[in-house]
């Protein structure tokens, strides 16, 4: 029994090492630099060993996408839990979303397909951030008794503006943009919140 547990731990550790190596390669070379061979070289295994854990590069990207959404959800929950007022929660959550995009840019690019092709399959973890945002938006709008469709529409208004700003900044890094981004972001969030009260 102990040897089975040890084998399972080793397999899980190898799987984790493969994913960690993929992240390291991407941070150094970008997503276009990622290959199964480079991952194998990084962890000093042969490429066939990598294929025992992941059938192809797409499977690794899918796994990393799921990890990214889990990490983003944790950050959003932390931001939300700092406040009791739903409007403050919503602003803090979008600011945390923004921070995530720039502290883990490569992961954000993968999750949302910024300057790369993202995974074809949606992962179940991608729904969690959406559900968190929608719940807070619904709380802000509760007096007007909005339909689910209206709440969804408000979410996508926020998402479009904020994701657009993030994408512009990832693609066109500029010192001028950096100095005014926070104010633009806060103005956008504040304006949309006022529109949904």
N, C-alpha and C positions, 0 to 999 in steps of 0.2 A: 504493500500500500504506500509506503514512504517513497519508494522509487517512482511510482506512478505520479505522486504529487510533485516530486522533484522534476520529472519529465514535463509535466504540465506547466510548472513555473518556468522552466527553461524555454519552452515553446512561447509562452507569453512574453518572456524577456526578449527573445529573438524578434518576435513580432513588434514589440515596442522599439527595439533598436533599429529595425528597418524603417519604421515611421519617423523616428528621431533623426536618422541619417537623411531621409528624404527632406525633412525640414531644414536641416543644416545645409544641404546642397542647394536648396532653393534660396536660402538667405544669401549664400555666396554667389550663385550663378543665375538666379531667377528660375521661373518655372520651365523655360525652354531648355535649361541645362539638366533637368532631371531625367535620368534613365535608370532602368533596372541594373545595368552594368555598373553605373556609378554608385548606386546604393550598395551593391555587392562589394565593390572595392572599398567603400567607406567603412563597412563593418567587417571587412576581411573575410567574406564568405564568397562562395562561387554563385554565379547568377542562378543556376538551377535551384539552389537553396531558397533564394528569394521567391521563386515561382511556387515553391511548396506552401508559402504563406499567402501570397497574392498572385492571382492568375495573370495579372498584367498591370501596367502603370495606372490604368483607369481605376482599378480596384484600390490601389494605394491612394489615389486622389479622392476617391469616394470615402475612404476611411478618414482621411485627413479633414475632409469637408465636415463630416459628422463631429469630429473632435472640435473643429472651429466653432460650430454652432453651439456645442455644449459649453465651450469656454465663453462665448458671447452671452449666452443665457445667464451664466453665473454672474458676469459683470453687470448685466442689466438688473438682475435681482438685487445685487448689492446696492446699486444706485437707487433703485426703487425703495428699498428698505430704510434709506436714510431719511425719508420724509413721510409725513402722514397725509399731506395735502396732495390730491391727485395731479394738480397742475405742476407742482414742484417735482413730483415723482416723474412725470412725463418729460419735463425738461432735463432732469438728471439722467434719465434713461437714454435720451437722445445724445446727451453729452458723452455718456459712457460708450455709446455706440460709435460716436465720432472718435473717441480716444482709442477704442479697440481697433478701428480701421487704420490708425497711424502707429500704434504700438505693435501690431501684428499684421502689417500691410500685406505680406505675402499670403497669409491665411485669408484675409479679406478678399484679395484678388481671386483666390481659388473659390471661395464660397459664393461670390457674386459675379464671377466672370469678367473682372476688370483687367483688360489687356491680356486676356487669355481665354481659352475655351474651358468652361467649367464642366463638371461632371454631368452626364446625361440624365442620371437618375437622381431624383430628389431624395434626400435622406430624412428620416423621421425627425431627427433633431432640429431640422430647419424650421419646423412649425413652432417651437417653443418661444423664440423671440417675438414672433408675430402675435402669439396668444397673449404674451405679457403686455405688449403695447396696446392691443385691442381691448384688453380688460381695463386698463387705465383710461383709455379714450372713452370707453363706455361709461365709466364712473363719472368723468367730467361732464358727459352729455346726458346723464340719466334724467335730468328734469325735462328734457325735450322728448324723452322716450324714442330715441332713434331706432331704426331697423338695423339689423345686422349688416345690411348692404351699405347703409349710410356710414356706419362705424368703419367698415372695411375701406370705404372710399376715403375717409379722413386719414386712416392709417397710410394708404398709398399716397396721399398728398404729402404727408410728412416724409415717407420713404423716398419719394421721387426727388424732393428738394434736397434732402440730406445725402442720399446716395449720389445724387448728381454733383453736389459740392465735393464729396469725397473723391469721386471719380475724376473730376477736373483736377483736383490737387494731386492725385496719384500720377496722372498722365502728364500734367504740366507743373512740375515743381517750380515754385517761384517765391522769392523772398517777399515780393509785394503781396501776393496772395496770403502768405503765412501771417503777415502782420494784421490783415483785416478779417481773416477767416473766422475767428471766434466771434467777432461782432456780427458778421453776416449770419453765422449759424444761430446765435442767440436771437437775432432779429427775426429770422425765419421761424424758429420754434415758437417764439413769443407771438408772432403774427398769426400763426396757424392755431395756437391754443386760444387766442382771443376769438377766432372765427368759429370755434366749436363750443364755446360756453353756452 
